[in-house]
Amino acid sequence: MSLSHLIQHRGKAEYFLSFLLHEGRKLCQGNVGFFFISHHGSTMDRSLEGLGTKPMVSSSFPFMAVASTLALEACTIVIKYTHVITQPFKRYVEIGRVALINYGKEYGRLVVIVDVIDQNRALVDAPDMVRSPVNFKRLSLTDIKIDIKRVPKKKDLVKAMEAADVKNKWENSSWGRKLIVRKKRASLNDFDRFKIMLTKIKRAAVVRQELAKLKKSAS
């Protein structure tokens, strides 16, 4: 959850902002001033005034907290301490970024961005597909990145993917494992699902028996 989303929850905002101000001033020995953007006259605006802050009117960024230039370092420390904001964003649209197609005929295919066409589309390629443009909305970026030049030849792309061990990295990631399990479940027929159901029933029976033994020995 981002800082702006947290502040939109008005019930939690006053407590969080008071904590942020207190910890920020303590860490910086009172030499830092915090500024918050809010709708003028709103409940959030009045809460900020009660905390001794200086609200600024803004219509494009409602209820978003920002720090002044002098407060950037302190704000970073406070955010890490409270664990409100996650680690910095590391997945960028760039040459060599491995992505997953999340919509359309190629759904579930792992591709590599080989060129950026415009602000909406990227040229993607994979060893088993024809190079084609894909809208960014249909791409889910992964943490994997390979070292390639812009629009490489197919053999160079395959060589770079093998050198980076893309397939094993993806299959061993939590995201990849979930998709593999989901794909296997979707490919099951009725009889396979029936066998899985029987296995679950047997497993539950064994668990109940062992639990009963433990309860009996404890008593």
MDTraj code that builds the backbone (N, CA, C; nanometers):
import mdtraj as md
import numpy as np

residues = "MET SER LEU SER HIS LEU ILE GLN HIS ARG GLY LYS ALA GLU TYR PHE LEU SER PHE LEU LEU HIS GLU GLY ARG LYS LEU CYS GLN GLY ASN VAL GLY PHE PHE PHE ILE SER HIS HIS GLY SER THR MET ASP ARG SER LEU GLU GLY LEU GLY THR LYS PRO MET VAL SER SER SER PHE PRO PHE MET ALA VAL ALA SER THR LEU ALA LEU GLU ALA CYS THR ILE VAL ILE LYS TYR THR HIS VAL ILE THR GLN PRO PHE LYS ARG TYR VAL GLU ILE GLY ARG VAL ALA LEU ILE ASN TYR GLY LYS GLU TYR GLY ARG LEU VAL VAL ILE VAL ASP VAL ILE ASP GLN ASN ARG ALA LEU VAL ASP ALA PRO ASP MET VAL ARG SER PRO VAL ASN PHE LYS ARG LEU SER LEU THR ASP ILE LYS ILE ASP ILE LYS ARG VAL PRO LYS LYS LYS ASP LEU VAL LYS ALA MET GLU ALA ALA ASP VAL LYS ASN LYS TRP GLU ASN SER SER TRP GLY ARG LYS LEU ILE VAL ARG LYS LYS ARG ALA SER LEU ASN ASP PHE ASP ARG PHE LYS ILE MET LEU THR LYS ILE LYS ARG ALA ALA VAL VAL ARG GLN GLU LEU ALA LYS LEU LYS LYS SER ALA SER".split()
xyz = np.array([
    [0.0849, -0.1193, 0.0000],
    [0.0000, 0.0000, 0.0000],
    [0.0886, 0.1245, 0.0000],
    [0.0581, 0.2183, -0.0892],
    [0.1376, 0.3399, -0.0973],
    [0.0959, 0.4381, 0.0109],
    [0.1804, 0.5402, 0.0285],
    [0.1520, 0.6418, 0.1294],
    [0.0234, 0.7158, 0.0980],
    [0.0005, 0.7450, -0.0303],
    [-0.1212, 0.8171, -0.0679],
    [-0.2458, 0.7338, -0.0400],
    [-0.2382, 0.6012, -0.0660],
    [-0.3529, 0.5150, -0.0391],
    [-0.3801, 0.5064, 0.1101],
    [-0.2730, 0.5011, 0.1893],
    [-0.2923, 0.4939, 0.3334],
    [-0.3599, 0.6195, 0.3860],
    [-0.3189, 0.7336, 0.3330],
    [-0.3737, 0.8597, 0.3816],
    [-0.5187, 0.8765, 0.3382],
    [-0.5599, 0.8087, 0.2311],
    [-0.6988, 0.8164, 0.1901],
    [-0.7916, 0.7511, 0.2926],
    [-0.7387, 0.6607, 0.3739],
    [-0.8176, 0.6032, 0.4823],
    [-0.8172, 0.7036, 0.5979],
    [-0.9196, 0.7863, 0.6032],
    [-0.9176, 0.9004, 0.6943],
    [-0.9104, 0.8583, 0.8410],
    [-0.9652, 0.7400, 0.8721],
    [-0.9628, 0.6978, 1.0112],
    [-0.8225, 0.6724, 1.0621],
    [-0.7315, 0.6310, 0.9722],
    [-0.5952, 0.6007, 1.0127],
    [-0.5000, 0.7168, 0.9867],
    [-0.5468, 0.8164, 0.9154],
    [-0.4569, 0.9214, 0.8683],
    [-0.3982, 1.0030, 0.9819],
    [-0.4829, 1.0440, 1.0765],
    [-0.4354, 1.1324, 1.1826],
    [-0.3276, 1.0641, 1.2659],
    [-0.3486, 0.9372, 1.3001],
    [-0.2488, 0.8651, 1.3797],
    [-0.1184, 0.8524, 1.3019],
    [-0.1296, 0.8151, 1.1733],
    [-0.0082, 0.7945, 1.0946],
    [0.0683, 0.9241, 1.0749],
    [-0.0022, 1.0328, 1.0446],
    [0.0653, 1.1593, 1.0197],
    [0.1325, 1.2121, 1.1452],
    [0.0679, 1.1952, 1.2601],
    [0.1308, 1.2396, 1.3842],
    [0.2564, 1.1587, 1.4122],
    [0.2495, 1.0284, 1.3829],
    [0.3677, 0.9431, 1.4016],
    [0.4791, 0.9842, 1.3059],
    [0.4416, 1.0126, 1.1791],
    [0.5407, 1.0523, 1.0794],
    [0.6089, 1.1822, 1.1185],
    [0.5304, 1.2790, 1.1628],
    [0.5870, 1.4071, 1.2041],
    [0.6779, 1.3911, 1.3252],
    [0.6325, 1.3144, 1.4225],
    [0.7109, 1.2965, 1.5453],
    [0.8438, 1.2281, 1.5164],
    [0.8396, 1.1170, 1.4404],
    [0.9625, 1.0424, 1.4124],
    [1.0551, 1.1212, 1.3203],
    [0.9970, 1.1898, 1.2208],
    [1.0795, 1.2675, 1.1290],
    [1.1524, 1.3800, 1.1986],
    [1.0822, 1.4527, 1.2853],
    [1.1460, 1.5624, 1.3583],
    [1.2497, 1.5098, 1.4570],
    [1.2213, 1.3942, 1.5170],
    [1.3157, 1.3379, 1.6132],
    [1.4445, 1.2945, 1.5435],
    [1.4283, 1.2296, 1.4260],
    [1.5462, 1.1826, 1.3540],
    [1.6298, 1.2978, 1.3007],
    [1.5644, 1.4061, 1.2653],
    [1.6360, 1.5202, 1.2086],
    [1.6557, 1.6312, 1.3101],
    [1.6312, 1.6022, 1.4366],
    [1.6536, 1.6973, 1.5448],
    [1.5734, 1.8261, 1.5255],
    [1.4531, 1.8114, 1.4722],
    [1.3627, 1.9244, 1.4598],
    [1.3963, 2.0218, 1.3494],
    [1.4893, 1.9868, 1.2595],
    [1.5312, 2.0797, 1.1548],
    [1.4592, 2.0555, 1.0225],
    [1.3555, 1.9739, 1.0247],
    [1.2856, 1.9386, 0.9015],
    [1.1402, 1.9800, 0.9111],
    [1.0885, 2.0369, 0.8029],
    [0.9474, 2.0711, 0.7991],
    [0.8761, 1.9850, 0.6973],
    [0.7613, 1.9279, 0.7345],
    [0.6847, 1.8439, 0.6444],
    [0.5678, 1.9226, 0.5870],
    [0.5370, 1.8986, 0.4602],
    [0.4246, 1.9646, 0.3951],
    [0.3332, 1.8576, 0.3375],
    [0.2031, 1.8802, 0.3474],
    [0.1072, 1.7835, 0.2992],
    [0.0094, 1.8509, 0.2036],
    [-0.0265, 1.7778, 0.0979],
    [-0.1215, 1.8279, -0.0004],
    [-0.2594, 1.7722, 0.0328],
    [-0.3591, 1.8563, 0.0372],
    [-0.4943, 1.8095, 0.0660],
    [-0.5945, 1.9061, 0.0047],
    [-0.7210, 1.8640, 0.0018],
    [-0.8275, 1.9533, -0.0425],
    [-0.8542, 2.0567, 0.0668],
    [-0.8571, 2.1809, 0.0295],
    [-0.8781, 2.2883, 0.1263],
    [-1.0165, 2.2760, 0.1890],
    [-1.0223, 2.2806, 0.3220],
    [-1.1488, 2.2735, 0.3925],
    [-1.2005, 2.1335, 0.4155],
    [-1.1280, 2.0303, 0.3700],
    [-1.1745, 1.8937, 0.3875],
    [-1.1438, 1.8437, 0.5279],
    [-1.1970, 1.7260, 0.5588],
    [-1.1682, 1.6652, 0.6896],
    [-1.0198, 1.6416, 0.7054],
    [-0.9550, 1.5965, 0.5978],
    [-0.8111, 1.5743, 0.6024],
    [-0.7369, 1.7043, 0.6246],
    [-0.7852, 1.8107, 0.5617],
    [-0.7211, 1.9413, 0.5755],
    [-0.7251, 1.9864, 0.7209],
    [-0.8404, 1.9703, 0.7870],
    [-0.8531, 2.0115, 0.9265],
    [-0.7678, 1.9238, 1.0173],
    [-0.7566, 1.7953, 0.9834],
    [-0.6727, 1.7060, 1.0637],
    [-0.5274, 1.7475, 1.0558],
    [-0.4853, 1.7879, 0.9362],
    [-0.3462, 1.8294, 0.9184],
    [-0.3180, 1.9563, 0.9964],
    [-0.4156, 2.0488, 0.9960],
    [-0.3969, 2.1722, 1.0714],
    [-0.3856, 2.1426, 1.2210],
    [-0.4633, 2.0446, 1.2679],
    [-0.4569, 2.0085, 1.4086],
    [-0.3247, 1.9460, 1.4473],
    [-0.2548, 1.8882, 1.3489],
    [-0.1253, 1.8270, 1.3767],
    [-0.0115, 1.9262, 1.3638],
    [-0.0426, 2.0496, 1.3306],
    [0.0616, 2.1512, 1.3205],
    [0.1337, 2.1508, 1.1880],
    [0.0717, 2.0953, 1.0836],
    [0.1345, 2.0933, 0.9520],
    [0.0836, 2.2095, 0.8687],
    [0.1384, 2.2212, 0.7498],
    [0.1009, 2.3302, 0.6607],
    [0.0377, 2.2722, 0.5349],
    [-0.0978, 2.2638, 0.5278],
    [-0.1624, 2.2082, 0.4095],
    [-0.1469, 2.2998, 0.2881],
    [-0.1402, 2.2389, 0.1716],
    [-0.1349, 2.3135, 0.0464],
    [-0.2480, 2.2648, -0.0422],
    [-0.3136, 2.3562, -0.1120],
    [-0.4295, 2.3219, -0.1932],
    [-0.3836, 2.2561, -0.3222],
    [-0.4467, 2.1427, -0.3564],
    [-0.4170, 2.0743, -0.4810],
    [-0.5387, 1.9942, -0.5222],
    [-0.5749, 1.9992, -0.6496],
    [-0.6895, 1.9230, -0.6970],
    [-0.6476, 1.7976, -0.7710],
    [-0.5234, 1.7929, -0.8186],
    [-0.4792, 1.6780, -0.8970],
    [-0.4228, 1.5667, -0.8110],
    [-0.3751, 1.5978, -0.6900],
    [-0.3190, 1.4959, -0.6026],
    [-0.3841, 1.5038, -0.4646],
    [-0.5106, 1.4636, -0.4509],
    [-0.5771, 1.4737, -0.3212],
    [-0.5198, 1.3769, -0.2193],
    [-0.5028, 1.4271, -0.0976],
    [-0.4632, 1.3457, 0.0167],
    [-0.3300, 1.2748, -0.0038],
    [-0.2384, 1.3352, -0.0757],
    [-0.1066, 1.2750, -0.0936],
    [-0.0053, 1.3514, -0.0100],
    [0.0708, 1.2813, 0.0691],
    [0.1703, 1.3447, 0.1553],
    [0.3041, 1.3496, 0.0839],
    [0.3682, 1.4658, 0.0881],
    [0.5008, 1.4806, 0.0290],
    [0.5887, 1.5543, 0.1271],
    [0.7181, 1.5386, 0.1126],
    [0.8113, 1.6072, 0.2010],
    [0.8842, 1.7142, 0.1234],
    [0.9251, 1.8192, 0.1926],
    [1.0034, 1.9233, 0.1289],
    [1.1412, 1.8697, 0.0956],
    [1.2194, 1.9491, 0.0192],
    [1.3520, 1.9040, -0.0230],
    [1.4394, 1.8679, 0.0954],
    [1.4316, 1.9440, 0.2023],
    [1.5131, 1.9162, 0.3202],
    [1.4664, 1.7922, 0.3936],
    [1.3419, 1.7496, 0.3671],
    [1.2863, 1.6382, 0.4429],
    [1.2983, 1.5049, 0.3709],
    [1.3547, 1.5040, 0.2514],
    [1.3576, 1.3812, 0.1734],
    [1.4305, 1.2693, 0.2452],
    [1.5467, 1.2996, 0.3034],
    [1.6241, 1.1963, 0.3707],
    [1.5501, 1.1431, 0.4926],
    [1.4949, 1.2332, 0.5720],
    [1.4228, 1.1915, 0.6920],
    [1.2984, 1.1125, 0.6558],
    [1.2288, 1.1569, 0.5507],
    [1.1074, 1.0892, 0.5084],
    [1.1391, 0.9465, 0.4657],
    [1.2522, 0.9273, 0.3976],
    [1.2924, 0.7934, 0.3561],
    [1.3176, 0.7050, 0.4770],
    [1.3835, 0.7602, 0.5778],
    [1.4128, 0.6837, 0.6990],
    [1.2843, 0.6435, 0.7693],
    [1.1918, 0.7367, 0.7808],
    [1.0667, 0.7086, 0.8502],
    [0.9870, 0.6033, 0.7756],
    [0.9826, 0.6138, 0.6435],
    [0.9065, 0.5179, 0.5639],
    [0.9651, 0.3779, 0.5779],
    [1.0984, 0.3659, 0.5778],
    [1.1595, 0.2346, 0.5958],
    [1.1297, 0.1796, 0.7345],
    [1.1262, 0.2683, 0.8331],
    [1.1036, 0.2249, 0.9708],
    [0.9616, 0.1752, 0.9905],
    [0.8651, 0.2427, 0.9281],
    [0.7254, 0.2060, 0.9467],
    [0.6801, 0.0986, 0.8485],
    [0.7599, 0.0695, 0.7454],
    [0.7265, -0.0319, 0.6454],
    [0.5959, 0.0008, 0.5740],
    [0.5686, 0.1286, 0.5509],
    [0.4458, 0.1688, 0.4827],
    [0.4621, 0.1552, 0.3321],
    [0.5762, 0.1947, 0.2802],
    [0.6016, 0.1883, 0.1372],
    [0.7027, 0.0779, 0.1098],
    [0.6799, 0.0006, 0.0061],
    [0.7668, -0.1116, -0.0259],
    [0.8962, -0.0636, -0.0898],
    [0.9796, -0.1577, -0.1298],
    [1.1076, -0.1252, -0.1901],
    [1.0864, -0.0486, -0.3211],
    [1.1871, 0.0276, -0.3660],
    [1.1738, 0.1047, -0.4894],
    [1.1414, 0.0157, -0.6089],
    [1.0700, 0.0725, -0.7031],
    [1.0295, -0.0013, -0.8226],
    [1.1515, -0.0356, -0.9066],
    [1.1632, -0.1617, -0.9474],
    [1.2814, -0.2067, -1.0210],
    [1.2493, -0.2664, -1.1575],
    [1.1238, -0.2806, -1.1904],
    [1.0866, -0.3392, -1.3196],
    [1.0567, -0.2272, -1.4187],
    [1.1444, -0.2097, -1.5136],
    [1.1302, -0.1023, -1.6116],
    [1.1131, -0.1603, -1.7517],
    [1.0433, -0.0860, -1.8358],
    [1.0349, -0.1217, -1.9770],
    [1.1675, -0.0839, -2.0409],
    [1.2444, -0.1827, -2.0811],
    [1.3773, -0.1593, -2.1368],
    [1.4159, -0.2756, -2.2268],
    [1.5157, -0.2526, -2.3100],
    [1.5646, -0.3567, -2.3989],
    [1.6223, -0.4703, -2.3151],
    [1.5733, -0.5909, -2.3402],
    [1.6214, -0.7072, -2.2669],
    [1.5349, -0.7473, -2.1494],
    [1.4335, -0.6689, -2.1176],
    [1.3455, -0.7028, -2.0055],
    [1.2536, -0.8188, -2.0453],
    [1.2510, -0.9225, -1.9642],
    [1.1642, -1.0374, -1.9885],
    [1.0255, -1.0060, -1.9329],
    [0.9238, -1.0346, -2.0128],
    [0.7860, -1.0041, -1.9734],
    [0.6960, -1.1230, -2.0030],
    [0.5801, -1.1210, -1.9405],
    [0.4808, -1.2259, -1.9606],
    [0.3585, -1.1656, -2.0277],
    [0.3136, -1.2264, -2.1355],
    [0.1927, -1.1790, -2.2034],
    [0.0715, -1.2213, -2.1210],
    [-0.0098, -1.1249, -2.0810],
    [-0.1205, -1.1529, -1.9896],
    [-0.2582, -1.1487, -2.0548],
    [-0.2624, -1.1363, -2.1883],
    [-0.3927, -1.1283, -2.2546],
    [-0.3758, -1.1650, -2.4011],
    [-0.4797, -1.2261, -2.4580],
    [-0.4789, -1.2558, -2.6006],
    [-0.4394, -1.3991, -2.6330],
    [-0.4132, -1.4227, -2.7602],
    [-0.3806, -1.5578, -2.8073],
    [-0.2498, -1.6095, -2.7489],
    [-0.1573, -1.5203, -2.7221],
    [-0.0261, -1.5601, -2.6691],
    [-0.0223, -1.5561, -2.5163],
    [-0.1373, -1.5641, -2.4536],
    [-0.1439, -1.5554, -2.3073],
    [-0.0529, -1.6593, -2.2415],
    [0.0261, -1.6141, -2.1438],
    [0.1144, -1.7040, -2.0706],
    [0.2504, -1.7242, -2.1330],
    [0.2754, -1.6617, -2.2468],
    [0.4051, -1.6795, -2.3135],
    [0.5074, -1.5829, -2.2553],
    [0.6280, -1.6319, -2.2357],
    [0.7382, -1.5505, -2.1861],
    [0.8110, -1.4893, -2.3051],
    [0.8228, -1.3566, -2.3070],
    [0.8843, -1.2866, -2.4199],
    [0.9904, -1.1897, -2.3688],
    [1.0669, -1.1364, -2.4636],
    [1.1712, -1.0393, -2.4313],
    [1.1449, -0.9116, -2.5095],
    [1.1530, -0.7978, -2.4427],
    [1.1373, -0.6691, -2.5110],
    [1.2656, -0.6392, -2.5876],
    [1.2545, -0.6284, -2.7198],
    [1.3717, -0.6023, -2.8031],
    [1.3737, -0.4598, -2.8570],
    [1.2610, -0.3894, -2.8462],
    [1.2561, -0.2496, -2.8898],
    [1.1297, -0.1849, -2.8336],
    [1.1350, -0.0539, -2.8166],
    [1.0190, 0.0234, -2.7716],
    [0.9702, 0.1057, -2.8899],
    [0.8484, 0.0774, -2.9350],
    [0.7943, 0.1440, -3.0535],
    [0.7479, 0.2849, -3.0196],
    [0.6631, 0.2969, -2.9194],
    [0.6146, 0.4273, -2.8737],
    [0.5736, 0.4148, -2.7278],
    [0.4958, 0.5123, -2.6798],
    [0.4575, 0.5113, -2.5387],
    [0.3546, 0.4047, -2.5054],
    [0.3020, 0.3361, -2.6062],
    [0.1985, 0.2355, -2.5828],
    [0.2392, 0.0936, -2.6200],
    [0.3407, 0.0786, -2.7047],
    [0.3730, -0.0539, -2.7568],
    [0.5218, -0.0838, -2.7496],
    [0.5497, -0.2129, -2.7393],
    [0.6874, -0.2613, -2.7422],
    [0.6970, -0.3747, -2.8431],
    [0.8146, -0.3905, -2.9018],
    [0.8405, -0.5015, -2.9928],
    [0.8990, -0.6150, -2.9102],
    [0.8308, -0.7289, -2.9095],
    [0.8742, -0.8418, -2.8273],
    [0.9109, -0.9596, -2.9160],
    [0.9932, -1.0466, -2.8612],
    [1.0395, -1.1635, -2.9359],
    [1.0646, -1.2776, -2.8389],
    [1.0624, -1.3987, -2.8914],
    [1.0906, -1.5194, -2.8144],
    [1.1414, -1.6252, -2.9113],
    [1.2107, -1.7270, -2.8622],
    [1.2651, -1.8288, -2.9528],
    [1.1601, -1.9010, -3.0358],
    [1.0384, -1.9153, -2.9831],
    [0.9355, -1.9935, -3.0518],
    [0.8197, -1.9080, -3.1019],
    [0.8461, -1.7827, -3.1350],
    [0.7397, -1.6966, -3.1861],
    [0.7950, -1.5975, -3.2881],
    [0.7042, -1.5388, -3.3651],
    [0.7422, -1.4360, -3.4615],
    [0.7451, -1.3014, -3.3905],
    [0.8481, -1.2248, -3.4139],
    [0.8625, -1.0928, -3.3517],
    [0.7410, -1.0065, -3.3860],
    [0.6816, -0.9452, -3.2842],
    [0.5584, -0.8699, -3.3075],
    [0.5419, -0.7605, -3.2028],
    [0.4647, -0.6552, -3.2358],
    [0.4382, -0.5479, -3.1379],
    [0.3277, -0.5886, -3.0413],
    [0.3425, -0.5475, -2.9153],
    [0.2438, -0.5788, -2.8120],
    [0.2212, -0.4541, -2.7278],
    [0.0955, -0.4285, -2.6960],
    [0.0630, -0.3155, -2.6096],
    [0.1148, -0.3408, -2.4684],
    [0.1606, -0.2348, -2.4022],
    [0.2142, -0.2489, -2.2667],
    [0.1105, -0.3044, -2.1690],
    [-0.0176, -0.2772, -2.1967],
    [-0.1226, -0.3276, -2.1081],
    [-0.1302, -0.4798, -2.1103],
    [-0.0797, -0.5406, -2.2174],
    [-0.0828, -0.6864, -2.2292],
    [0.0481, -0.7506, -2.1843],
    [0.1364, -0.6730, -2.1243],
    [0.2649, -0.7246, -2.0772],
    [0.2760, -0.7079, -1.9263],
    [0.3199, -0.8125, -1.8610],
    [0.3522, -0.8070, -1.7183],
    [0.5030, -0.8248, -1.7047],
    [0.5701, -0.7204, -1.6582],
    [0.7158, -0.7239, -1.6492],
    [0.7608, -0.8151, -1.5357],
    [0.8695, -0.8882, -1.5593],
    [0.9276, -0.9752, -1.4571],
    [1.0570, -0.9130, -1.4051],
    [1.1188, -0.9801, -1.3090],
    [1.2456, -0.9324, -1.2533],
    [1.3652, -0.9730, -1.3387],
    [1.3413, -1.0530, -1.4411],
    [1.4509, -1.1067, -1.5226],
    [1.4855, -1.0096, -1.6344],
    [1.6136, -0.9905, -1.6575],
    [1.6623, -0.9051, -1.7660],
    [1.7851, -0.9698, -1.8283],
    [1.7918, -0.9692, -1.9598],
    [1.9060, -1.0276, -2.0298],
    [1.9824, -0.9178, -2.1030],
    [2.1061, -0.9460, -2.1343],
    [2.1938, -0.8483, -2.1989],
    [2.1893, -0.8678, -2.3501],
    [2.1130, -0.7839, -2.4184],
    [2.1028, -0.7900, -2.5644],
    [2.1061, -0.6487, -2.6215],
    [2.1344, -0.6417, -2.7516],
    [2.1278, -0.5144, -2.8219],
    [1.9853, -0.4910, -2.8713],
    [1.9610, -0.3730, -2.9209],
    [1.8290, -0.3391, -2.9735],
    [1.8019, -0.4201, -3.0996],
    [1.6860, -0.4861, -3.1044],
    [1.6404, -0.5699, -3.2157],
    [1.7515, -0.6671, -3.2588],
    [1.7868, -0.7616, -3.1751],
    [1.8919, -0.8574, -3.2121],
    [1.8395, -0.9646, -3.3069],
    [1.9319, -1.0375, -3.3669],
    [1.8930, -1.1518, -3.4488],
    [1.8387, -1.2624, -3.3585],
    [1.7615, -1.3522, -3.4202],
    [1.6988, -1.4583, -3.3421],
    [1.8032, -1.5450, -3.2725],
    [1.9108, -1.5789, -3.3402],
    [2.0133, -1.6651, -3.2795],
    [2.0830, -1.5940, -3.1626],
    [2.1014, -1.4622, -3.1751],
    [2.1625, -1.3869, -3.0647],
    [2.0686, -1.3811, -2.9440],
    [1.9388, -1.3689, -2.9710],
    [1.8405, -1.3665, -2.8632],
    [1.8375, -1.4999, -2.7891],
    [1.8356, -1.6085, -2.8654],
    [1.8338, -1.7421, -2.8042],
    [1.9594, -1.7653, -2.7214],
    [2.0728, -1.7225, -2.7746],
    [2.1997, -1.7395, -2.7035],
    [2.2006, -1.6601, -2.5727],
    [2.1482, -1.5378, -2.5768],
    [2.1445, -1.4540, -2.4564],
    [2.0494, -1.5115, -2.3518],
    [1.9361, -1.5661, -2.3962],
    [1.8412, -1.6257, -2.3027],
    [1.8986, -1.7507, -2.2377],
    [1.9716, -1.8299, -2.3151],
    [2.0349, -1.9495, -2.2585],
    [2.1459, -1.9117, -2.1611],
    [2.2212, -1.8073, -2.1943],
    [2.3295, -1.7636, -2.1054],
    [2.2745, -1.7108, -1.9732],
    [2.1589, -1.6442, -1.9786],
    [2.0975, -1.5893, -1.8572],
    [2.0117, -1.6914, -1.7830],
    [1.9970, -1.8113, -1.8420],
    [1.9181, -1.9185, -1.7801],
    [1.7765, -1.8702, -1.7470],
    [1.7143, -1.8066, -1.8456],
    [1.5825, -1.7457, -1.8249],
    [1.4766, -1.8497, -1.7882],
    [1.4781, -1.9625, -1.8566],
    [1.3741, -2.0640, -1.8342],
    [1.3758, -2.1157, -1.6906],
    [1.4942, -2.1525, -1.6403],
    [1.5030, -2.2052, -1.5038],
    [1.4715, -2.0984, -1.3997],
    [1.5178, -1.9753, -1.4244],
    [1.4887, -1.8667, -1.3306],
    [1.3384, -1.8441, -1.3195],
    [1.2707, -1.8482, -1.4335],
    [1.1268, -1.8254, -1.4328],
    [1.0524, -1.9405, -1.3656],
    [1.0897, -2.0640, -1.3991],
    [1.0206, -2.1797, -1.3428],
    [1.0445, -2.1942, -1.1929],
    [1.1570, -2.1435, -1.1434],
    [1.1878, -2.1525, -1.0008],
    [1.1349, -2.0339, -0.9203],
    [1.0848, -1.9329, -0.9891],
    [1.0280, -1.8177, -0.9188],
    [0.8882, -1.8522, -0.8688],
    [0.8423, -1.7830, -0.7659],
    [0.7089, -1.8094, -0.7109],
    [0.6000, -1.7803, -0.8136],
    [0.6184, -1.6751, -0.8914],
    [0.5228, -1.6395, -0.9963],
    [0.5146, -1.7503, -1.1002],
    [0.6311, -1.7978, -1.1458],
    [0.6339, -1.9031, -1.2465],
    [0.5737, -2.0330, -1.1965],
    [0.6030, -2.0695, -1.0712],
    [0.5487, -2.1938, -1.0157],
    [0.3965, -2.1884, -1.0062],
    [0.3435, -2.0726, -0.9683],
    [0.1977, -2.0587, -0.9601],
    [0.1323, -2.0786, -1.0967],
    [0.1926, -2.0200, -1.2000],
    [0.1347, -2.0330, -1.3340],
    [0.1453, -2.1757, -1.3859],
    [0.2551, -2.2450, -1.3510],
    [0.2709, -2.3842, -1.3935],
    [0.1636, -2.4713, -1.3292],
    [0.1407, -2.4512, -1.1992],
    [0.0369, -2.5275, -1.1294],
    [-0.1007, -2.4959, -1.1870],
    [-0.1254, -2.3687, -1.2158],
    [-0.2546, -2.3289, -1.2724],
    [-0.2765, -2.3927, -1.4095],
    [-0.1699, -2.3992, -1.4883],
    [-0.1796, -2.4590, -1.6218],
    [-0.2066, -2.6086, -1.6117],
    [-0.1419, -2.6759, -1.5169],
    [-0.1641, -2.8196, -1.4986],
    [-0.3074, -2.8470, -1.4547],
    [-0.3587, -2.7641, -1.3652],
    [-0.4965, -2.7832, -1.3194],
    [-0.5957, -2.7643, -1.4328],
    [-0.5680, -2.6657, -1.5187],
    [-0.6592, -2.6390, -1.6303],
    [-0.6595, -2.7528, -1.7315],
    [-0.5486, -2.8283, -1.7395],
    [-0.5384, -2.9370, -1.8372],
    [-0.5940, -3.0694, -1.7852],
    [-0.6368, -3.0745, -1.6590],
    [-0.6896, -3.1990, -1.6027],
    [-0.8274, -3.2307, -1.6596],
    [-0.8546, -3.3612, -1.6757],
    [-0.9894, -3.4029, -1.7147],
    [-1.0688, -3.4412, -1.5901],
    [-1.1917, -3.4864, -1.6083],
    [-1.2779, -3.5176, -1.4942],
    [-1.2203, -3.6296, -1.4082],
    [-1.1641, -3.7311, -1.4721],
    [-1.1102, -3.8441, -1.3967],
    [-0.9891, -3.8019, -1.3133],
    [-0.9045, -3.7152, -1.3696],
    [-0.7887, -3.6653, -1.2946],
    [-0.8332, -3.5858, -1.1722],
    [-0.9340, -3.5015, -1.1901],
    [-0.9851, -3.4243, -1.0773],
    [-1.0474, -3.5151, -0.9706],
    [-1.1115, -3.6248, -1.0162],
    [-1.1693, -3.7215, -0.9221],
    [-1.0596, -3.7892, -0.8394],
    [-0.9490, -3.8262, -0.9041],
    [-0.8384, -3.8896, -0.8323],
    [-0.7760, -3.7935, -0.7315],
    [-0.7664, -3.6662, -0.7693],
    [-0.7122, -3.5661, -0.6766],
    [-0.8034, -3.5503, -0.5562],
    [-0.9349, -3.5548, -0.5807],
    [-1.0306, -3.5434, -0.4708],
    [-1.0153, -3.6598, -0.3731],
    [-0.9989, -3.7824, -0.4254],
    [-0.9801, -3.8987, -0.3392],
    [-0.8509, -3.8879, -0.2591],
    [-0.7465, -3.8388, -0.3230],
    [-0.6187, -3.8222, -0.2534],
    [-0.6313, -3.7232, -0.1385],
    [-0.7037, -3.6136, -0.1615],
    [-0.7240, -3.5142, -0.0558],
    [-0.8034, -3.5727, 0.0604],
    [-0.9049, -3.6556, 0.0283],
    [-0.9853, -3.7177, 0.1341],
    [-0.8992, -3.8110, 0.2184],
    [-0.8145, -3.8913, 0.1524],
    [-0.7265, -3.9835, 0.2253],
    [-0.6270, -3.9068, 0.3118],
    [-0.5741, -3.7997, 0.2572],
    [-0.4779, -3.7202, 0.3337],
    [-0.5434, -3.6578, 0.4564],
    [-0.6648, -3.6069, 0.4386],
    [-0.7360, -3.5471, 0.5517],
    [-0.7643, -3.6513, 0.6598],
    [-0.7951, -3.7759, 0.6180],
    [-0.8217, -3.8823, 0.7154],
    [-0.6965, -3.9149, 0.7961],
    [-0.5815, -3.9209, 0.7286],
    [-0.4552, -3.9483, 0.7981],
    [-0.4236, -3.8376, 0.8978],
    [-0.4463, -3.7126, 0.8574],
    [-0.4205, -3.5991, 0.9469],
    [-0.5097, -3.6066, 1.0703],
    [-0.6367, -3.6403, 1.0511],
    [-0.7292, -3.6514, 1.1643],
    [-0.6865, -3.7623, 1.2602],
    [-0.6420, -3.8757, 1.2047],
    [-0.5979, -3.9865, 1.2894],
    [-0.4761, -3.9483, 1.3729],
    [-0.3796, -3.8844, 1.3104],
    [-0.2593, -3.8441, 1.3833],
    [-0.2911, -3.7389, 1.4890],
    [-0.3817, -3.6471, 1.4552],
    [-0.4210, -3.5443, 1.5512],
    [-0.4926, -3.6061, 1.6712],
    [-0.5757, -3.7071, 1.6451],
    [-0.6458, -3.7755, 1.7542],
    [-0.5468, -3.8473, 1.8456],
    [-0.4427, -3.9073, 1.7864],
    [-0.3402, -3.9747, 1.8664],
    [-0.2669, -3.8757, 1.9560],
    [-0.2346, -3.7591, 1.9007],
    [-0.1641, -3.6577, 1.9790],
    [-0.2495, -3.6074, 2.0948],
    [-0.3788, -3.5857, 2.0674],
    [-0.4692, -3.5403, 2.1733],
    [-0.4828, -3.6458, 2.2830],
    [-0.4885, -3.7731, 2.2418],
    [-0.5033, -3.8814, 2.3384],
    [-0.3792, -3.8951, 2.4259],
    [-0.2612, -3.8833, 2.3638],
    [-0.1365, -3.8939, 2.4402],
    [-0.1175, -3.7743, 2.5330],
    [-0.1672, -3.6567, 2.4900],
    [-0.1533, -3.5369, 2.5731],
    [-0.2430, -3.5433, 2.6962],
    [-0.3597, -3.6071, 2.6808],
    [-0.4518, -3.6187, 2.7939],
    [-0.4119, -3.7347, 2.8852],
])
top = md.Topology()
chain = top.add_chain()
for i, resn in enumerate(residues, 1):
    res = top.add_residue(resn, chain, resSeq=i)
    for name in ("N", "CA", "C"):
        top.add_atom(name, md.element.get_by_symbol(name[0]), res)
traj = md.Trajectory(xyz[None], top)
